């Protein structure tokens, strides 16, 4: 058995003249939580759909749980669980009915079905509401139920596509707990796509950052942040950003100077010692600064260094991904 739960090489997906995914390579180990980070439109969801056999790759190869997504999609589907951005739940069924239907669809025996449903109810953690209509559930309850349903057949790998988008902080924290639990206690490999930097930092063993359809950085959160530098100096300004970059790159101790949309970020081994020199250099150049701050690196700094802009602005400017594209049938034809 391969050590890799997911092995993708040169994965490409085109939509007419638009290349949504442009040569993605992935090697996700079994038992790993892999965070796939990027804004809407970067190619995250399209990549997930190909790995889940919902879209055929235009080019490249991908094996999930040891089976090729193009040649053996049925074998892949038996071994994965999927919880996409929008929970696919019938609001006029109860939570228990949805879990029972999911178990029946996977062909579980009566005894196995009862055992798995009880376990899923515990995982969903929605109490007596399990027998209420899903239409009465909060967003967090729906997300946890959808996650529990995706695990009813004991998958080897679970794909969570932005599982906490739109949730309040408390609901998000509870979803995080369930993700850790299914990984720690059940040994499930988790492929987690997210827009939230803190989510990837908190949960993922490794992170891949995707921008414009390509993976631009990959590694453990700690290693990626360490590569930025020991400290980060953030200079907020609205004008003459390019001039500031030119000035600051000549400063001794400035390891990396990256322009952004609201100013400049400087990586430095001793930020506190350098920040005074930064202020003096900018002042002498006649460049006005709104604020200067020193802090330790974050994944947003990694994203900035890799792409040239911060995640929040990438998210604001990005176009939605191919949410309306139809899935493909097992034969490779578009499902109707």
N, C-alpha and C positions, 0 to 999 in steps of 0.2 A: 504494500500500500504506500502510495506517495505521501511524503510529509506535507505536501501542499494541499490545502483545501480548495484554493483557487489558483489557477495558473493561466494567465492571459498574456498573449504575445502579439504585439502590433495590432491591437484591436482598433478597428475603424468603423464609424457609422456615419453615412451620408444621408441627408434628407434633401433630395433634389440637388441644388447647388450649395447647400449648407453642410459643412462638415462639423458635426456635433462632437464627435470623438475622433481624435487624430493620432492614432498609434500608441495606445495605452498598453503598458506592460505592468502586470500585477503578479506578485508571488505571495500569497497569504497562507501562513502556516496553520495547520490544524490546531484548534484550541486557542487561537489568537483573537483578540479584538482589534480589528483594523479600522481606523477612522479615515473616511474619505471626505476631504474638506474642500469646500469651494462654494462660490456664490451660485445663485440660479443662473442657468445658461452656460455654466462652465463645462458641462458634460457628465455630471454626477449621475443623474437619474437615467440618462441614456445608457451609461455604462452598466448600471444595475439591471436595467431591463434586458440587456444582452446577456448578462451573466445568469439571469433568471429564465432565459429562453422566451421572453416576451417580444424580443426584437432579434432579428437575424443580423449578425455583423456584416458590414459591407466588405470588410477584409480582416485578415488576422485570424487567430485561433484563441479559444478559451476552453479550459477544462474545469469543471466544478464537481467536487466530490469524486474526482477521477474519471468523469465522463464528459465527452465533447458536447458543447451546447448546441452545435449544429447537427451532429450525427446521432446523438442519443438524448434528445431533450426530455423524453419521458423518464429516463433513469435519473436525470438531474432533478426533475421536479419531485420525485419520490424522496429525495434526500435533502431538500431545502425547505425552509420556511420563509415566507415573505410578508413583511408588513410595510406597505407603501405609504406615501405621504397622506393619502386620503383613505381612511379606514373603510373597507368595503363591507359594511354591516347593514343588514336589513333592519330598519328602525321599527318594524312591526313584528319582529321576533324578540323573544327574550334572550338574554345572554346565554342561558343554558341551552336553548334551542339552537342557537348559532354554533355553539361548541359541539353539540350532538351532530348537527348537519356536517360540520367539518370532519368529524371523526368517521362518519358514514361514507363521505366522499373518498376518504383514504382507505376504505374497506376494512376498518378495524372490526374485530369480532365483538359480540355483545359484552363479554366480560372485560375485554381490553378497553372498549369504549367507555364503560362506566368508570373504570379506574383512571383513564386519561382525562375524562371530563372533570372528575373531582380534583385531580391535580391541577388542571387548568383553572378551575374556579379559585383554588388557593393562590395561584400565580396572579390571576386578574385582581384579586383582593378588592372586590366590590360588595362583599357582604350579601345581605338578603336581596339586594338589587339584581342579583343574577337571574331572578325569576320575573323581573320587570321588563317592559319593552325597552329596547335599546334607545328608542326615541326620547326617553326620559333621562338618559345618561348625560353626564358632563363630558367635556372634551377629553379630560384625563381618564375617565372611566372607559370611554370608547377606545382610546389608545391602548390601555392595558388589556382590554378584552381582545382587541385585534392581535396584540402580541401573543396572548395566551392561545388564541385560535391557530396562529401560525406555528405553534410548538406542539400541537395536539398529537402529531404523528412521530414525535421524537426525531426531528431533523438533525443532520450532522452540521448543517450550516444555516444560519438565519440572516436574512438581509433586512436591515432596518433602514428605510429611506426617510430620513429626517423625522424620526419618531416623536420628537417633542416640539415641532414647529407649532406655534400658536398656543402652547400650554402656559399656564401660570407657573411661577417658580416652584411651588409645592408639588404640583402634578409632575413637573419636569424631574424633580428630585426623586419622586417615587418610580418613575420610569427608569431612571439611572440605576436605582437599587435593583430593579428586576433584571436589567441587562447584566449587571455584575453577578447576580445570583445565578442566572441561567449559564453564564460562562464558568463561574467558579464551581457550582454544584453539579451541573449537567455536562460540563465540558464542551458546550456548543461553541463552534466558531462563529464569530459575529462580524459581519461586514456592515459598518455603520456609516451612513452618509449624513452629513450635518452641515448647517450654516454656522453653528455656534462653536466658537473657538474654545470656550470653557468646557463644552461637552466633550470635544475631542481630547482636550488636555486631561480631563478627569477620567475618562473611560478607556481610551485607546492604548494598546501596547505599542502600536506603531501608527503613524499618520502619513497619508499621501495627500499632497495638495495639488488639485487640478485647476488649471486655468486655460481657457480657450481650447479645451479638448485634450490637453496634454498634462501629464504629471510633471510638475516643475520642482517639487521637493518631496523627499520621503525619508522617514527615520522615526526614532522614538521622539516623543515630545521633548524630553530632556535634551537629547542630542541636537535636535533642530534649534532649540532656544540657545543652547550653549554655543552653537556655531555663529549665532548673531553677535555674540560678545558678552562680556561679563555685565556690562551696564548699557542702558540705552538713554540717550539724551534726546528729548523731543522738543523741537523748536517750532512753535505754532506761529504762522504768518500767512497773510493773504496776498502779498505782492513780492516780486523779485525773488521767487523761490530758486530759479536757476542761478541767479547771482549769488545767493547764499550758498548753494552747493559748491560753486567755484571757490568761494572764500574758505569754506570749512574743510574742503579736501586738502588744503595746504597746511592745516593744523597738525602739529605733531601729537600723536596719541589718538587721532580719529581713525579708527580701523576701517570703517565703512560709512559713507555718507549717501543716504538714499532720499531722493525727492519724493514727496507725496502731494496730495491735493490740498492739504492744509498746512504744509510746511515741510520740514526736513527732519529726518531721523538719523542720529549718529550712533554707531556702535563704538564702544570704548571699553578698555579693560578697567579704567578708573574714572568713571563718569563724574564723581563729585569733584575730582581734581581738575577735570577738563572743562566743566561747565562755565567757570569764570572766563577762561580763554575764549570759549565760544561767544559769550556775551560781548566781550571786548572786541573780537574780530568783526562781529556783525555791526556793532555800533560804529566802529571806525570806517566801515564800508557804507555807512548811512542806511543800513537795512533795519527797518522797524520790526520788532518781534512782539507778538501778543503775549507769549509766555514761554518759559524755559523750565522743563522738568527732567528729573533724573529718576529712572526706575530700572528694575530688572527686566530682562526680555520676556516677551509673551509670544504665543503663536501668531498673534496679529503682526508682530515685528517680523517673524519668519515669512508670513504671507507678503508683507510689504517688500521685503528684500527679494523675494522670488518673483513678484509680479509688478512691483512699482506702485501699488496702491493698497490701501487698507481694505480689510474685508467688508466693513460697513459701507464703503463707497462702491466697491465692486458689486455688492448686493443691490444697492439702490439703482445702479446703472444697467445691470444685466437684464437681458430679455428672458422671459420664461422659457423653459425647455419644452420639448415636444410633448406637452401634456395631452394633446389631443390625438397623437398618432396611435393607430390601432395596433393591437398585439398581433403576433404571427402564430399561425397554427403549427402543429408539430411537423407538418409536411414542409414548412418553410413558406407557405403562401400566407397572404394577409388574411386574418380571421375576419369573418363577416357576421 
